[in-house]
Amino acid sequence: MKAALLTQYDKKGTKLEIRDIPIPVPADDEVLVQVMAAAVNPLDNMIIRSEVKLIVPYKMPLVMGNELAGVVVKVGKKAMHFKPGDRVYGRLPLKKIGAFAEYAAIQESALAPIPDYLSYEEAATVPLTALTAMQAFEMMHAQAGESIFISGGTGSLGAMAIPIARSLGLHVYTNGSKENEKRVYELGAEKFIDYKKENYVDVLSNVDHVLDTLGDRELPNEFKVLKPGGNLVSLQGLPNGRFAKRSGMSWGKRILFQVAGRKYDKMAAAKNQTYDFLFVHENGKQLEKVNDLFDKEHPLHTSIDTVYSLDQINQALDKVKQGKSRGKTIIKMEKA
């Protein structure tokens, strides 16, 4: 089968190699999936640049790719949830990625059925952003009737997080450029702040939860709008000791990340708030819950920017690196 492999880390970025490698054999708790579509994410470029090496140290050569949609072609001896012919999608297990390939052997607990109304390309846009939202809201212990500010919520994450938050009964506020205002309101936001006209710090206060997508430069302001005792979950800040402990890391890494995230922990402690860093992990059951929140009349929102072939993987990675996509960048596999 054809697969896109990373052969070495490079802080400046490097090209993936397209190689022919054996089709993987699924373990007892895995299923073999023929990949129909895979999404390209900023995380893929971060892995190439070794920016997540301390969190997940991969061995080379590495088949790249973190989320996919496809069809089950074979099941392991103990895999009971799926059968050949089932359409499935998921965020691949952290320790065993490999979506940029014609086939992937995946732990079945990482997968969920694809809703009937989604194509493979549309389905491939969902897992990472949907699971990010679900895991963030779970970490916050968010309850119906509470408020949440999603910073910079006009991108692909916001397109998933806003309707999920609304379905959970949360009051959603976000900010971004004026051109996205109508779409964000249609997704379910109650308040949209045009960042060119207003600073959200002057508009919001005592918000129950904040989902940070902007990182270091905005975290001080995000803590300002968060109520005393509130929860902030960051996708762009630094990991801290809480993250390392939650991830079951060694004592050495716990100390390292405790030092790295100390600045944000001190910001949070000033008003008895909590700071958590999220590195989204696989979870098929959570993805099934996302399926249950939507239906054909009120579908999952998907947005595709550009579709490439596997041979064009490096063009796709460059596209994502530029950060100007209006939706997900997709790799569509040629039918065998």
QUITASUL-V441184 format. One record per helix or strand of 3 or more residues. SS is the DSSP state (@ for helix, = for strand). FROM is the first residue (numbers start at 1). LEN is the number of residues. If there is no record, write none. Layout:
ss=SS from=FROM len=LEN
ss=SS from=FROM len=LEN
//
This chain:
ss== from=2 len=5
ss== from=17 len=4
ss== from=30 len=11
ss=@ from=42 len=7
ss== from=67 len=9
ss== from=87 len=5
ss== from=103 len=5
ss=@ from=108 len=3
ss== from=111 len=3
ss=@ from=120 len=4
ss=@ from=127 len=14
ss== from=147 len=4
ss=@ from=156 len=12
ss== from=171 len=6
ss=@ from=178 len=10
ss== from=191 len=4
ss=@ from=200 len=4
ss== from=207 len=6
ss=@ from=216 len=10
ss== from=226 len=9
ss=@ from=241 len=6
ss=@ from=251 len=10
ss=@ from=262 len=8
ss== from=274 len=4
ss=@ from=284 len=10
ss== from=304 len=5
ss=@ from=310 len=13
ss== from=328 len=5
//
